[in-house]
Structure formats: structure tokens, C-alpha cells
Amino acid sequence: DPDALPKDEL
Amino acid sequence: MNIFRLSGDVCHLVAIIILFLKIWRSKSCAGISGKSQLLFALVFTTRYLDLFTAFISIYNTVMKVVFLVLAYATVSLIYFRFRKSYDSESDSFRVEFLLVPVAGLSFLENYSFTPLEILWTFSIYLESVAILPQLFMITKTGEAESITTHYLFFLGLYRTLYLANWVWRYHEEGFFDQIAVVSGVVQTIFYCDFFYLYFTRVLRGSGKMTLP
């Protein structure tokens, strides 16, 4: 699930 | 990190620097929408709150700080230092028509109902419409200085490169951030009309971009 991804994009 | 995202971030930085230097050197913000710059400062503020909670990389942290500083510096030039040259008459887009739907949608459509996640989602949706007051102002005045069009060109290029970045990441990593992608596609579409005018008028050396 995307919210587990670190928000690595600016 | 991939070349599309890196060059996209560089284009974004170039756009912001072009605008800042244009206002700073001409000591005027004529033709610039202060509202769009306020919205961009809000985008960075609500998106980069994780600056203090999640360390991704030096690059990530440095770029976030640079974007925040330049965004607020640009807003302060427009609304304080060179406020006499701010054309509030032409900068008449009703931003509440953007903020209310964007805020509402970020509560409805998000990945998790937590403050940080909702603020991040708000910043994603807001960024896709933040340029509208600027584009509206250009249609209202019927023209834009060429330096302003270069600012918009690099901003649009940054968004287009991000689309390529998402295609690449989906293909390479299976990464797909639906909210960011859908919002990013909408945002890039808003630049299409501008790109057409930019390539047909500004790059033809007509200097100023005058709308039909």
C-alpha cells in the first residue's frame, strides 16, 4: 500500500 | 532515483530561480500572480512537514529546504518588497474555488486518515491547480513577458519529466502512487495549452507572448 512507501519524491 | 526525476527536480529548481531572479533584478513583479506563488508556498509547507520526521537522503532534505526558502522568498518579494508593482487587479482568480475542493478531496481520497498523510494529499492536489491563477492572469492581461513564459516552460517540463519518472518507476520497480500520478497528469494537462503558445510564439523570437 502506497502509504507504506517513504515519500521519497519531492 | 532516475534521470527523469533528477532532471525534473532540476527543471523545477531552475523555474523557481528564473522567477525569483526576474523579480529581484527587475525590481518588479508585474505580470506575476502572487496567488500562484502563495499556493506553491502552501504546497511545499504542507508536503515537506516530514522534513523533521523522515530522513530520505541528503539530496531530498536539501532540495526541500531550498524549495521552501525560495518559495517564501518569492512570496515576500511580491507581497512586501515590490508590492507596489503587484498587479492585484489582474491577479483576480478566486483561489477559494481551488482550496475548498482540494481540501475536501484530500479528506475523501487519501491513503490513510492521519494528519501528515492528509496534508501530503492536500499538497499533491493543490499543486495540480496552483498554476491556474498565473495562467488566468496571462489570459486576462493577454500577454506575458518572455521570462515569465520561460518560468512556465520549465515548470511544465518538470511535470512532464515526472510523468516519465512514474512510467520508469512502474516499469523498473513496480512503483505506482495513484494519487500522485492522477494529480500529476491533470496538472500536466493544464500546461498543454501554454506549451502550444510557447512553441508557436515565444520560440519564434516574438519575445513577448501575446494571446490571440
Interface residues (C-beta under 8 A of the other chain):
Chain A: D1 P2 D3 L5 P6 K7 D8 E9 L10
Chain B: R5 D9 H12 R47 D50 A54 I56 S57 N60 M63 K64 F67 Y111 S112 E117 W120 Y162 N165 F175 F176 D177 Q178 I179 A180
